[in-house]
């Protein structure tokens, strides 16, 4: 009885881990990485989703605003077995599009404006962080395993 509940909740079930490069190239538009699956029991993965999300923060104190943008996403409807006490690695390629503000584009076009743009962003408290989020669906399990890692450009 207790074993069935643990299996249904995903305890001792499939765990996934993102394996990513240290630094990504913004201009490449493609992230190459791996997902490592491990499990204490034989399980079947039926679906995988990987997404790159930008968290855009601006303002300070009470006037702070936060937006999240999905820059790229892939969905793999691929079914495979994860054997007990073994690991399986799956390669993936995630195409993405980094959004640039008018200020960023102006700063890139003119070296003189580059410093001004950085100063203006600092004054306004503008900051972006980028996170890769991976989630998998496992047959017979209610809680999907996931992993998220922050990446640098």
Phi, psi and omega in degrees: 000308181296325179296322179294319179295316178299319180294316181296323179278350179087008177288133185064019179259207184292132172243143177236148182224130176279135175241110187233158174292156181299313183230139180255152176267116182300323186282343183290325180074012181216129177251124176252128180207187179224155172239126179258126178251133174224156180203151175270347178229156174296127181219161179241120175272132183247343186201142178225138176230133178232133181221149173251122184239133175258128174257113186254114183247135176214150181093172180225153176060228182292340182265013181288132177239140181230129175234150175238136180234134175273115184268341179188150181204139173232149177232128180244110176266075186233126181259131178206158181269141171247106182291154179298137176057028174230161177242146177235134177248135181239123177281147175216156174233124182246108175285142180216162179230112179277128180275139178240138176281168177299324179296317180298315180297320179295319179294327179284331182282328185232121182300322180299318182284342181304313179294321179295319179297315179299319179294316180297320179294321179295317181298319182276357178071036181275130181206140176239138171236147184239133183229137173262129180238126178238138179220144180231148173257134182242134182300126176081011183239134182280319183262118183285135175288146180210166175212147174220139180223138176280139181238156180248144175251000000 
